[in-house]
């Protein structure tokens, strides 16, 4: 199946997306809010396993349109969708994703004041991950006035993030206070270069297999 044979892209109006085509692939990698798509494209290009499918979801139409040049090679195992990730994630079969990437999510999906909104979304994400899969969350802590971060405030925020995802049912694996070296994008590079005012936290979140 070549999803790009007719150069057709799925958009916000396509509410009947059929996920059955994923059955032919051994692995599924999903990125929530992929931006310009370059990171997911790079990951798919470096991956030697041709039977891995890469699915990117982006609600911003302008960002989605910018992803067109990225698809010049029309990779058969890479698909970008213009939709809310809540809608697309809900369509995925349970225990289907090997890795879900949430990289520098919008405050709506990670800030403490929005917690009541996003907790149900991450519980859905937990159901979609395979028993040996994980959610890779890369997020950032900043001062409200964008002043240099007070370390104790960062430590308290870090503890809250870990406690919250543990309470949701995730198991916190690796904790890295930077971005993994294999991941790069416009905003990752920008944020990583301002370590006084932006503290990056990377969490590998798995599910309890018992």
FENUR-V514539 format. One record per helix or strand of 3 or more residues. SS is the DSSP state (alpha for helix, beta for strand). FROM is the first residue (numbers start at 1). LEN is the number of residues. If there is no record, write none. Layout:
ss->SS from->FROM len->LEN
ss->SS from->FROM len->LEN
//
This chain:
ss->alpha from->19 len->6
ss->beta from->27 len->6
ss->alpha from->38 len->9
ss->beta from->52 len->7
ss->alpha from->61 len->6
ss->alpha from->69 len->3
ss->beta from->78 len->5
ss->alpha from->85 len->7
ss->beta from->97 len->7
ss->alpha from->107 len->3
ss->alpha from->112 len->17
ss->beta from->129 len->14
ss->alpha from->151 len->17
ss->beta from->170 len->7
ss->alpha from->186 len->7
ss->beta from->198 len->10
//
